[in-house]
Amino acid sequence: MGTLTNDFSWSASRDALFEECKRKYYYNYYGSWGGWEKDRADHVTRTLYVLKNLQNIPMWKGKSVHTEISRILKELVGTNELINLEYSLTRVTNLMRQEFKFSRDGLYWNAVDSLGKVNYLFEHEYGLDIPDERWKKNHQDVIECIRNFYRSDVLEKVKTLEHDDVLSIDRITPIPFSFNEEKIYVNLDLAYKLDDGIEIVDWKTGAGESNKLQFIIYTIYANEILGAPADKISLIEYNLFGNEKTVHRFSYKELSEAKNYINSSIDSMKRYLSDPTGNEAIITDFPRTEDEWKCNSCNFKKICFDLP
């Protein structure tokens, strides 16, 4: 395996973090780089890396649902057989129990391998007093989302598809593509050919606001890489908790406006770098947010103000 390099790339989540707090952005993409090497990284780098990967309870719910649905769909497409609902519910329950214990006991601090795909929680790291009812409700919500997935018309569609018509199922590593000089990353929960178009499904597990920019980027990817005309691309926002879906379609004008926004976002990010070509950054060039309320829920709050 070649040496990993911290190359610049863009994603909607990276853009959101940049807008939220420049210092948090630095910690996430620069200060934590190399922290996965537990025995080689210095204390600050390792700490930033571990904190970077914390999730809160709603995020854990979402990731648990996404992971299980991905497994179900990959098994269905690979074997042409749908696993039993009760088996799926038992599997996700067992995994959540394992993850809860791993997180509660702080074992992530001693993990040798990458933590990028491991679930451990902000609430445990910062010793928050979470009632048992809240933990139980989180698990119940996951179960309800999986049940609603089994009832969904999307699953019924996938059952009828040919293997080659399924274009993407929630990949471990996001997909890179580009319409400019920079890599742009997307991760499609599910995409498939249907009639003469493409449908992209984005699973939701709560009441959070839709990310229109993210949806448009998915459409750009389907248009430029998968070759579908914009008017033949449907983005299905499927709220599994409420068992509701909304269909979005975007015009070429909206795609063009999003590309302009992305280019502007990239320019803004690079202006903060000490060496844009080498993607090198200096911590003091990235100021902390002035919105102090954001610090209360920030993964890095235990170390942020100890650094320059």
C-alpha positions as CSV (number, residue, x, y, z in Angstrom):
1,M,0.0,0.0,0.0
2,G,1.3,3.4,-0.9
3,T,1.8,6.3,1.5
4,L,-1.4,8.1,2.4
5,T,-1.4,11.8,1.6
6,N,-3.8,14.4,2.8
7,D,-5.1,15.6,-0.6
8,F,-7.7,18.3,-0.9
9,S,-11.3,17.3,-1.8
10,W,-14.8,18.7,-1.4
11,S,-18.0,17.3,-0.1
12,A,-21.2,18.8,1.2
13,S,-20.4,17.8,4.7
14,R,-17.0,19.4,4.5
15,D,-18.6,22.6,3.3
16,A,-21.1,22.5,6.2
17,L,-18.3,22.1,8.7
18,F,-16.3,24.9,7.1
19,E,-19.3,27.2,7.5
20,E,-19.9,26.1,11.1
21,C,-16.5,26.8,12.6
22,K,-13.1,27.2,10.9
23,R,-11.2,25.8,13.8
24,K,-13.4,22.7,14.0
25,Y,-12.8,22.3,10.3
26,Y,-9.1,22.5,10.8
27,Y,-9.2,19.8,13.6
28,N,-11.3,17.5,11.4
29,Y,-9.4,17.7,8.2
30,Y,-5.8,18.7,9.2
31,G,-5.1,18.5,12.9
32,S,-6.4,14.9,13.2
33,W,-4.5,13.6,10.1
34,G,-2.5,10.5,10.9
35,G,-4.2,10.0,14.3
36,W,-5.3,6.5,13.3
37,E,-1.7,5.4,14.0
38,K,-2.2,5.0,17.7
39,D,1.5,4.2,18.6
40,R,3.0,6.8,16.2
41,A,0.7,9.9,16.4
42,D,1.5,12.5,19.0
43,H,-0.9,13.1,21.8
44,V,-2.7,16.1,20.2
45,T,-3.1,14.4,16.8
46,R,-4.4,11.2,18.4
47,T,-6.8,13.1,20.6
48,L,-8.2,15.1,17.7
49,Y,-8.6,12.0,15.7
50,V,-10.5,10.1,18.3
51,L,-12.8,13.1,19.1
52,K,-13.4,13.7,15.4
53,N,-15.2,10.4,15.1
54,L,-17.6,10.8,18.0
55,Q,-21.3,10.6,17.2
56,N,-24.3,11.7,19.1
57,I,-27.3,9.6,19.8
58,P,-29.4,10.7,16.8
59,M,-26.3,10.2,14.5
60,W,-25.9,6.7,16.0
61,K,-29.5,5.9,15.2
62,G,-29.1,7.1,11.6
63,K,-25.9,5.1,11.1
64,S,-27.4,2.0,12.6
65,V,-30.3,2.1,10.2
66,H,-28.2,2.9,7.2
67,T,-25.7,0.1,7.9
68,E,-28.4,-2.5,8.3
69,I,-30.3,-1.5,5.2
70,S,-27.1,-1.5,3.2
71,R,-26.5,-5.1,4.4
72,I,-30.0,-6.2,3.6
73,L,-29.9,-4.7,0.1
74,K,-26.4,-6.0,-0.7
75,E,-27.5,-9.5,0.3
76,L,-30.7,-9.2,-1.7
77,V,-28.9,-8.0,-4.9
78,G,-26.0,-10.5,-4.4
79,T,-28.2,-13.6,-3.7
80,N,-31.6,-12.6,-5.0
81,E,-32.9,-13.5,-1.5
82,L,-34.4,-11.1,1.1
83,I,-33.4,-11.9,4.7
84,N,-36.1,-12.4,7.2
85,L,-37.2,-9.2,9.1
86,E,-36.8,-10.8,12.5
87,Y,-33.3,-11.9,11.6
88,S,-32.5,-8.3,10.6
89,L,-33.9,-6.8,13.8
90,T,-31.9,-9.3,15.9
91,R,-28.7,-8.5,14.0
92,V,-29.0,-4.7,14.3
93,T,-30.0,-5.1,18.0
94,N,-26.9,-7.2,18.8
95,L,-24.7,-4.8,17.0
96,M,-26.0,-1.8,18.9
97,R,-25.5,-3.6,22.2
98,Q,-21.9,-4.3,21.2
99,E,-21.4,-0.7,20.2
100,F,-23.0,0.6,23.3
101,K,-20.6,-1.4,25.6
102,F,-17.6,-0.5,23.4
103,S,-18.5,3.2,23.7
104,R,-19.5,3.2,27.4
105,D,-16.3,1.5,28.4
106,G,-14.2,4.0,26.4
107,L,-12.5,1.2,24.5
108,Y,-12.1,3.5,21.4
109,W,-9.2,5.3,23.0
110,N,-7.2,2.0,22.8
111,A,-8.3,0.9,19.4
112,V,-5.4,0.3,17.1
113,D,-7.3,0.3,13.8
114,S,-9.1,3.1,12.0
115,L,-12.1,4.5,13.9
116,G,-13.8,5.9,10.9
117,K,-16.4,3.2,10.7
118,V,-16.7,2.5,14.4
119,N,-19.7,3.8,16.4
120,Y,-18.9,5.5,19.8
121,L,-20.7,8.3,21.5
122,F,-20.4,11.9,22.4
123,E,-22.7,11.3,25.4
124,H,-20.3,8.7,26.8
125,E,-17.1,10.7,26.2
126,Y,-18.4,13.7,28.0
127,G,-20.2,11.9,30.8
128,L,-23.7,13.1,30.0
129,D,-26.5,11.7,32.2
130,I,-28.8,10.0,29.7
131,P,-31.9,8.3,31.1
132,D,-32.3,4.7,30.3
133,E,-35.6,5.6,28.6
134,R,-33.6,7.7,26.0
135,W,-31.4,4.8,25.1
136,K,-34.4,2.5,24.8
137,K,-36.2,5.0,22.7
138,N,-33.2,5.3,20.3
139,H,-33.2,1.5,19.8
140,Q,-37.0,1.4,19.3
141,D,-36.7,4.1,16.7
142,V,-34.1,2.0,14.8
143,I,-36.4,-1.0,14.9
144,E,-39.3,1.1,13.6
145,C,-37.2,2.4,10.7
146,I,-36.1,-1.1,9.7
147,R,-39.7,-2.3,9.9
148,N,-40.8,0.6,7.7
149,F,-38.1,-0.2,5.2
150,Y,-39.5,-3.7,4.8
151,R,-42.9,-2.2,4.1
152,S,-41.5,0.4,1.6
153,D,-42.3,0.5,-2.1
154,V,-38.6,1.1,-2.7
155,L,-37.8,-2.4,-1.4
156,E,-40.5,-3.8,-3.7
157,K,-38.9,-2.1,-6.6
158,V,-35.4,-3.4,-5.8
159,K,-36.8,-6.9,-5.7
160,T,-37.8,-6.7,-9.4
161,L,-34.6,-5.2,-10.6
162,E,-31.9,-7.0,-12.6
163,H,-28.5,-7.1,-10.9
164,D,-26.9,-4.6,-13.3
165,D,-29.7,-2.1,-12.8
166,V,-28.6,-1.5,-9.2
167,L,-26.0,1.2,-9.6
168,S,-24.9,1.9,-6.0
169,I,-25.6,0.8,-2.5
170,D,-24.2,2.8,0.4
171,R,-20.5,2.3,-0.1
172,I,-17.9,2.0,2.7
173,T,-15.8,4.6,0.9
174,P,-17.5,7.6,-0.7
175,I,-17.4,7.8,-4.5
176,P,-15.0,10.5,-6.0
177,F,-15.9,12.4,-9.1
178,S,-15.1,15.8,-10.6
179,F,-16.4,18.5,-12.8
180,N,-13.5,20.8,-12.0
181,E,-9.9,20.2,-10.9
182,E,-10.9,18.9,-7.4
183,K,-12.2,15.6,-6.2
184,I,-15.8,15.8,-5.0
185,Y,-17.1,13.0,-2.8
186,V,-20.7,11.5,-2.7
187,N,-22.1,8.5,-1.1
188,L,-25.5,7.3,-2.5
189,D,-27.6,5.3,-0.1
190,L,-29.2,3.6,-3.1
191,A,-29.3,4.3,-6.8
192,Y,-30.9,2.2,-9.6
193,K,-32.0,2.4,-13.2
194,L,-35.8,2.5,-13.7
195,D,-37.4,2.6,-17.1
196,D,-35.4,5.3,-19.0
197,G,-34.1,7.2,-15.9
198,I,-32.4,6.9,-12.6
199,E,-33.8,7.0,-9.0
200,I,-31.6,7.9,-6.1
201,V,-32.8,7.1,-2.6
202,D,-31.7,9.0,0.5
203,W,-32.8,7.4,3.7
204,K,-33.7,9.7,6.6
205,T,-34.3,8.7,10.2
206,G,-35.5,11.8,11.9
207,A,-37.1,15.2,11.6
208,G,-34.0,17.1,10.5
209,E,-34.1,19.6,7.5
210,S,-33.4,18.3,4.0
211,N,-30.0,19.2,2.5
212,K,-30.9,20.5,-0.9
213,L,-27.3,21.0,-1.9
214,Q,-26.5,17.4,-1.1
215,F,-29.4,16.3,-3.3
216,I,-28.3,18.4,-6.2
217,I,-24.8,17.0,-5.9
218,Y,-26.2,13.5,-6.2
219,T,-28.1,14.7,-9.3
220,I,-24.9,16.2,-10.8
221,Y,-23.1,12.9,-10.2
222,A,-25.9,10.9,-11.9
223,N,-25.9,13.4,-14.8
224,E,-22.2,13.7,-15.4
225,I,-20.9,10.2,-14.4
226,L,-23.9,7.9,-14.9
227,G,-25.0,9.8,-18.0
228,A,-28.7,10.4,-17.2
229,P,-30.4,13.6,-18.3
230,A,-31.4,15.9,-15.4
231,D,-35.1,15.5,-16.1
232,K,-34.7,11.7,-15.9
233,I,-33.2,11.7,-12.4
234,S,-35.4,11.5,-9.4
235,L,-34.1,12.0,-5.8
236,I,-36.3,10.1,-3.3
237,E,-36.0,11.5,0.2
238,Y,-37.4,8.6,2.3
239,N,-38.1,9.3,5.9
240,L,-38.2,5.9,7.4
241,F,-39.2,7.1,10.9
242,G,-42.3,8.8,9.6
243,N,-42.7,6.4,6.6
244,E,-43.0,9.3,4.3
245,K,-41.2,10.1,1.0
246,T,-40.7,13.2,-1.0
247,V,-39.5,13.2,-4.6
248,H,-37.1,15.9,-5.8
249,R,-36.1,16.8,-9.4
250,F,-33.6,19.5,-10.3
251,S,-33.2,21.6,-13.4
252,Y,-30.0,22.2,-15.3
253,K,-30.1,25.8,-14.0
254,E,-30.1,24.5,-10.4
255,L,-27.2,22.2,-11.3
256,S,-25.2,25.0,-12.7
257,E,-25.9,27.2,-9.7
258,A,-24.7,24.4,-7.4
259,K,-21.5,24.0,-9.4
260,N,-20.8,27.7,-9.1
261,Y,-21.4,27.5,-5.3
262,I,-19.0,24.5,-5.0
263,N,-16.3,26.3,-6.9
264,S,-16.7,29.4,-4.7
265,S,-16.6,27.1,-1.6
266,I,-13.4,25.5,-2.7
267,D,-11.8,28.9,-3.3
268,S,-12.8,30.0,0.2
269,M,-11.4,26.9,1.8
270,K,-8.1,27.2,-0.1
271,R,-7.6,30.8,1.0
272,Y,-7.1,29.6,4.5
273,L,-4.3,27.2,3.6
274,S,-0.7,28.1,4.1
275,D,0.2,26.1,1.0
276,P,-2.9,25.5,-1.3
277,T,-0.9,23.3,-3.7
278,G,0.3,21.0,-1.0
279,N,-2.9,21.2,1.1
280,E,-1.0,22.4,4.2
281,A,-2.6,24.3,7.0
282,I,-1.5,26.2,10.1
283,I,-3.8,26.0,13.2
284,T,-3.7,29.7,14.0
285,D,-5.0,30.6,10.6
286,F,-8.4,29.0,11.5
287,P,-10.3,31.1,14.0
288,R,-12.8,29.6,16.5
289,T,-16.4,30.5,15.9
290,E,-17.8,33.4,17.8
291,D,-21.1,31.5,18.4
292,E,-20.2,30.1,21.8
293,W,-23.4,28.0,21.9
294,K,-21.9,25.8,19.2
295,C,-19.1,24.8,21.5
296,N,-21.4,22.9,23.9
297,S,-22.0,20.2,21.3
298,C,-18.6,20.2,19.6
299,N,-16.7,17.0,19.6
300,F,-13.4,18.9,20.2
301,K,-14.5,21.0,23.2
302,K,-12.3,19.1,25.7
303,I,-9.1,20.1,23.9
304,C,-9.9,23.1,21.7
305,F,-9.1,25.9,24.2
306,D,-5.9,24.1,25.3
307,L,-4.4,24.6,21.8
308,P,-3.0,27.9,20.2
